[in-house]
Amino acid sequence: MRNKLSLLVVFAAALWLARSRIAAAQPLQSEPPTHLHRISDDVYVIENQVADVDSIRQYGGNVLLFLTPDGVIQVDCKFETMHDDIVAKVKSLTDKPIQYVILTHNHADHAGGAEKMSASGAKVVISVDDLENMARAPNQKWLPEVAYSGRAELRLGGKEIELYEVRGHTRGDTLVYIPSEKIVETGDLFATDPKLPFIVDYSSGGSWTDLTNEVDDLLKLDFNLAIPGHGLPITRKDVVAIRDRMVAIRERFRELNRQNKSADEIRQTLMKEMNWGQEPVSMSISGMMQELR
């Protein structure tokens, strides 16, 4: 992980709507699209009822809630259309306000509701590198109020979280670590549902090599439970298994690439051998062919 650097406060002048490779949110269904998953007395996760690609497109990713006596630290915020659902679930747990929203990265299924959270009074925090990814979006008019580089700490109500800026899914992913709970929120470094493949967004500066390296760094933290950007929480042992599968996919991809296989041949082989390569992973393959030679 990167060396600890000072917290950088960035004041932005305008409104931004996160652009993502994942399709924009669709109208909500009549059924409640999400539910609260209690992790501990102070930690909850707002999860989609179904962790599949269609639900991600419609509702977005997981939202972690860390309750403190002075308010809530929230990780990610789904699409803007999910704002009221998130706020209602927070109010069902506490009468304290959402004080901070930490964005694990710049994609709309995790950050699309950030502007509305800011307008409601929360301070929105993101890494410097993913702030720059946001700033490059066409017609941006708003950016998060606070950005950090490398590593930062946030304290609220006598409780503490640690932020680590890493590269993998994008060039500025944030790991959110809660030392007192031995919990880490990993964003989209990986998804835990087997139907959801590992994805690197090369347009946002991601890297498959760094992705696997950063999971190794993640395992240096003292945690018992990892909360992914999509899917159910998993144990440290599960993270080790995911890291091993990532490395196997990476090296098999490199082998096939060196055999001058086509993108479709690589996808089909990895789908058959390792159940990897289905939609929306195809968006990563051309970048992987350039990186993993």
N, C-alpha and C positions, 0 to 999 in steps of 0.2 A: 504494500500500500504506500501511497505517497507520503512524504514527510509532512508533519503538521505545519500548517500555515495559518496566518491570522485570518479572522473572519472578515470578509469583504462585504460592505453594505452598498448595495446598488439601488439608487433611486431612479425609477423609470417614469417616463412622461406619458405613456400612452397605452392603448388596449391591444391585447394579443389573443388570437384564437389559435390554439395549438394545432398544427397540422400533423397528421399521422399517416403512415402507410396502411394502417388499419382503417377500414371504412368508417365514416361518421356515424354517430349514434342514430338509431331508428326510434320511432315513437314507442312509448312504453306500453306494455301489455297490461291487461286488467289485473292479473295476478301480481302479488308483490315480487319484484324481480330479484330481490336480495334478502339475506337473513343475517342476523348477528351471531357470530361464533365467539363464545366466551373462552378466552385463553387463560386469564387469571382475574383476580378482583379488579385490576387496573388496566388490563389489556384485552381488547376485543378486535375482531376482524369483521368487516362488512364484506360478505362473499356473495357472488352470484349463486342463485339456486342451482344453476347448471354451469359447469366450467368447460364450455366448449367455444369454438370460434364464433358461432352465431351470437352467443350471449356476450362475448367480449365486444363484438361489433355493436351490439345494442346497448350495453350497460357499462362496459369498461372493466378495469381490473379490480383487485382487492384494495380495500381501504383499512389501514390499521389505526386504531384509536388507543391512545395512552392517556389515561385519566390522572389528573393531579388536582390538589386542593385549589389551585389557582386557574384551572382551565384545562383544555384538552390539547394535546399535541397529536395532530392527525398526519398520517402518511398517505399521500396521493388522494385524488378527489374525483376519479372517474370522468365521464363526460358532463358538460354543464347541465344537461337534462336530468342528471341524477342528483343535483344539488339538494332539492327538497327531501328526497329519500334519505340522504346522508344526514342532513340536519335533524330530521325527525328521529332517526336512530340514536344520534348523540343525545338528544333531549330525553330519550327514554332511559338513558343511563345517568345523566347528571344535569344539574341546572347551571353549570359553569359553561362559559363560552368556548368556542374553538379559538385558541390563541395563535397557534402555528399550524401551517400546512407545509409539510416537507414533500417535495416532489422527487421521486426516485429517478425520473428522467423526463424528457420533453414530449413524449408521445401523447396524443390526445386521449387515449383510453385511460391514462393515468393523470393527465394534467389539463384536460379540456375544461374542467370546472374551476380552474385556479383563479381566473379573473373574478368570478362570482363570489368565491370564498374570500378574496381580498376585499371586494366591495362590502361583504358582510362583517368585516373587521379583523379577519385573520391576517397574520403576516405570512407571506408565502416565501419559502426558501428553496433554492435549487443550486446545483453546482455551477461554477463559472462556465465550464465547457458546455453544459447543456443550456445555460442561459444564452450563450452565443448561438447554439443551434436554434433556439427560439427566435432570436433576433434576426436570423436570416430568413424566417418565414415571410412569404409575400404579404404585404399590407399589414404588418404587425402594428398594433396600437397600444399594447400593454405588455409589460414584463414584470416578473416577480420583484418584490421590494428588496429582498436580501439574497445575495449569492455568496458562496464560500468556495475556497480552493484548497484541495488536498484533504484537510481534516478540520472539523469544527466540533464544538460542544455546545449544547443548548440546555439551559436549566430553567425549570418552571415548577413552582410549588414545592421546592425542596427535592425535586426529582431531576434526573439527568439522562440525556441521550447523547450518543456520539454519532457523528456523520463522517463517512469515508467516501471520498470521490475516487471512483475506479473506472477503468475502461473495459468494455466487453460488448454488451448489447448496444450501447452508444459510447461516445468518447467521454462522457461525464456522468455515468451511472452513480447513484448514491446508495450506499449501504447504511441502514439506520439500525444502530445497536443500542439496546437498552440493558446496560450492565446489571442493574438490580434484578431484572427479570430473566437474565440470560436468554434473551430473545433477539434475533436479528431479522430485519425486513430486507429482502434481497432484490426487490423490484423484478426486472425481467432478465436478470442473469440466467435464470432458468424458470420453467414452469413445472409444477409437480404432477399435473395430469398427463398421463402417457399419450393422450390424443393431441397434446400441444407440443410441437417440436421446439428445440432450441433455435433461436433466431438472432442473427446479428444484423443490425441496420447499418450498412456501410455508408449510406447517405448522411447518417448522423455521427460518423467517425468510429463505428464499432469495429471490433477485431475478434476473430475466432481464437487466435493465439492468446490474446489478452483475456478473453472470456474464461478459458480454462485456467490460466494463471491466477486470475482474480478469485476463482473458486478455491484455489489452494490458499490464497491469502485470507479468504473468508474463514477457512477452517482454523486459522490461527487465533481467531476470537474465541472467548470462553462463552459458548452458547449451547443451550440444550435443544432449542426449537428455532426453526427458520420459517418465516412467513414469506411465501413467494408473491410475485405480482399477480399470478394466476394459479389457481389450484389450492389444495389444502395444505396446512402446515405440516412440516416434516421434521424428523429428528436429525441430529448430527450424523448418525450412521447413514441415514438416507442421503444426505448431502454428499457423503463420500462415494456412495454408489452412483449418484448423478455425475460427480466429477469423473469417475472412471468411465462412464458411458460417453461423456463428452469427449474425453481423450480418444476413446476408441473410434468414435465417429470422425473426429478430426484426422486421425492418422489413416483411417480407411479412405477417407475423402482424398487425402494427399496421394495415397497409393494409386487410386483410380485416376486422379488428375494426371499423374506422371505417366500413366498408360495411355494418355490422350483420349480418354473417354469423353463423350459429349455430356453436356449438362443434364440432359434427360436420362442418359445411361447411368450417370452417377446417382441421380435422384432415385431411379428405379432400383438400382442395386442396394442403396442404403435403406430404401423403404422395405425391401425384401429381407435384408440381412438384419437390420436393426430397428425396423418400424419407424424410420425417420425419412422424411422427404416429402410429406404430403403438404398441401396448401395450409398456411401461406408461406411455407419455407422457401419456395422457389425464388422469392425476392432476394434471398441471401446467396444463392448458388453462384451467380456470376462474380460477385465479390470474393467468394471463397476460392473460386478458380484462380483468381489473381493472387490471393494471399497464400494459399496452401499449395505451392508448387513443389 
